[in-house]
């Protein structure tokens, strides 16, 4: 009877841990063990990064340099899982200020982390579900469009359409009355009906 109860409790604990893992961010015991002698509170950094703390994200990115082997692979999986939790915008801005070499290294190794990911959405191309992070990983400037700006205009024009919309006269606005001759540098014609 005791063995059955113990086995049931063990199975319940394992299923609860697996369920919690699917909802939270993966944290490897191997990475925590590497971090402890270096006096790095790895779990604390992950917790802060999950709460959209950009400084904690930057510390996690820099911690990548200190890892190798299985611990590095586990850490990269944690970094991948943090993208949707910390939000694409916060993650990208934290990553944008890191060195080009570190961003390139993360980009190169993120594909392996995606293959190991347990969450199916994370297996899709990063550019599809985290476009700002994709820009930062590729060393490009991150230009985040504010949702309020899109709401006020009713749409989100880009490129030439955005420029044209900015230049179009607004209803009720005064429009210039410059004649084509004035644009060419010719003096305007005298008003009609006046003689010398």
C-alpha positions in Angstrom: 0.0 0.0 0.0 2.8 2.4 0.9 4.6 1.7 -2.4 1.4 2.4 -4.4 0.8 5.7 -2.5 4.5 6.7 -3.0 4.4 5.9 -6.7 1.1 7.8 -7.1 2.6 10.8 -5.3 5.7 10.7 -7.4 3.7 10.5 -10.7 1.6 13.4 -9.5 4.7 15.5 -8.7 6.3 14.7 -12.1 3.1 15.6 -14.0 2.7 18.8 -12.0 6.3 19.7 -12.8 5.8 19.0 -16.5 2.6 21.1 -16.5 4.4 24.0 -14.7 7.3 23.7 -17.2 4.9 24.2 -20.1 3.5 27.4 -18.6 6.8 28.9 -17.3 10.3 29.3 -18.6 12.6 26.4 -18.7 15.5 26.6 -16.2 18.1 23.9 -16.1 19.6 22.7 -12.9 22.9 22.3 -14.8 23.0 26.0 -15.6 22.0 26.9 -12.0 24.9 24.7 -10.8 27.4 26.5 -13.1 26.1 29.9 -12.0 26.3 29.4 -8.2 30.1 29.3 -7.9 30.2 32.5 -9.9 27.7 34.1 -7.5 25.1 34.6 -10.2 21.5 34.2 -9.1 20.4 32.5 -12.4 16.9 31.7 -11.3 16.5 35.3 -10.0 17.6 36.7 -13.3 15.2 34.5 -15.2 12.4 35.5 -12.8 13.2 39.2 -13.3 13.5 38.8 -17.0 10.1 37.1 -17.1 8.8 40.3 -15.5 10.1 42.4 -18.4 13.3 43.6 -16.6 15.6 44.6 -19.5 18.7 44.7 -17.2 18.1 41.1 -16.2 17.8 40.1 -19.8 21.1 41.8 -20.6 22.8 40.0 -17.8 21.4 36.7 -19.1 22.7 37.5 -22.6 26.2 38.3 -21.2 26.1 35.1 -19.1 26.0 33.2 -22.4 29.7 33.9 -22.8 30.5 31.8 -19.6 28.9 28.6 -20.7 29.6 25.7 -23.0 28.3 22.2 -23.7 25.0 21.1 -22.3 24.7 24.0 -20.0 25.0 26.4 -22.9 22.3 24.5 -24.8 20.0 24.7 -21.8 20.7 28.4 -21.3 19.8 29.1 -24.9 16.5 27.3 -24.5 15.8 29.5 -21.5 16.7 32.6 -23.6 14.4 31.4 -26.4 11.5 30.8 -24.0 11.9 34.3 -22.5 11.1 36.0 -25.8 7.3 35.7 -25.6 7.2 36.0 -21.8 9.3 39.2 -21.6 7.6 40.4 -24.8 9.2 40.8 -28.2 9.6 44.5 -27.7 11.4 44.4 -24.3 13.6 41.5 -25.4 14.6 43.1 -28.6 15.5 46.4 -27.0 17.6 44.6 -24.3 19.4 42.6 -27.0 19.9 45.6 -29.3 22.6 47.1 -27.1 24.7 43.9 -26.9 27.9 43.4 -28.9 27.6 42.4 -32.6 29.6 39.2 -31.8 27.2 38.1 -29.0 24.1 38.8 -31.2 25.7 36.8 -34.0 26.5 34.0 -31.7 22.9 33.9 -30.3 21.5 34.0 -33.8 23.7 31.1 -34.9 22.7 28.9 -31.9 19.1 29.9 -31.5 18.0 27.4 -34.2 19.3 24.4 -32.1 17.3 25.8 -29.1 14.2 25.9 -31.3 14.7 22.3 -32.3 14.7 21.3 -28.6 11.8 23.6 -27.6 8.8 21.8 -26.1 6.5 24.6 -27.0 5.4 24.3 -30.7 5.0 28.1 -31.4 8.7 28.6 -30.6 9.7 26.2 -33.4 8.4 28.6 -36.1 10.8 31.1 -37.6 11.6 33.8 -35.1 10.9 36.5 -37.6 7.2 35.4 -37.8 6.4 35.6 -34.1 9.1 37.9 -32.8 10.0 40.4 -35.5 11.7 42.9 -33.3 13.9 40.3 -31.7 14.8 39.0 -35.2 15.9 42.5 -36.2 18.1 42.8 -33.1 19.6 39.3 -33.6 20.6 40.3 -37.1 22.3 43.5 -35.9 19.7 45.9 -37.2 18.2 48.8 -35.4 14.9 48.0 -33.7 12.1 50.5 -34.5 9.1 49.6 -32.4 5.8 51.0 -33.6 3.6 52.1 -30.7 0.1 50.6 -30.8 -1.4 54.0 -29.9 0.1 55.6 -33.0 -1.5 52.8 -35.1 -4.9 53.3 -33.4 -5.0 57.1 -33.9 -4.4 56.8 -37.7 -6.7 53.9 -38.1 -4.0 51.9 -40.0 -0.3 51.3 -40.0 1.0 52.5 -43.3 4.6 51.8 -44.0 7.3 52.9 -46.5 6.2 55.3 -49.3 2.5 55.2 -48.2 3.5 56.6 -44.8 5.5 59.4 -46.3 2.6 60.2 -48.7 0.1 60.2 -45.9 2.2 62.7 -43.9 2.5 65.0 -46.9 -1.2 64.9 -48.0 -3.2 68.0 -47.0 -5.5 67.5 -44.1 -9.2 68.4 -44.4 -9.7 72.1 -43.5 -5.9 72.8 -43.8 -4.8 75.8 -45.9 -3.0 74.7 -49.1 -0.3 76.8 -50.8 -1.4 78.8 -53.8 2.0 78.9 -55.6 1.8 79.1 -59.3 3.8 76.9 -61.7 5.7 80.0 -62.9 6.7 80.9 -59.4 8.2 77.4 -58.9 10.3 77.9 -62.0 11.7 81.2 -60.7 9.6 83.4 -63.0 7.9 86.4 -61.4 4.1 86.1 -61.0 2.0 87.7 -63.7 0.4 91.1 -62.8 -3.2 90.9 -61.8 -5.6 91.3 -64.7 -7.5 94.6 -65.3 -4.7 97.0 -64.2 -3.0 99.0 -66.8 -0.1 101.4 -66.8 
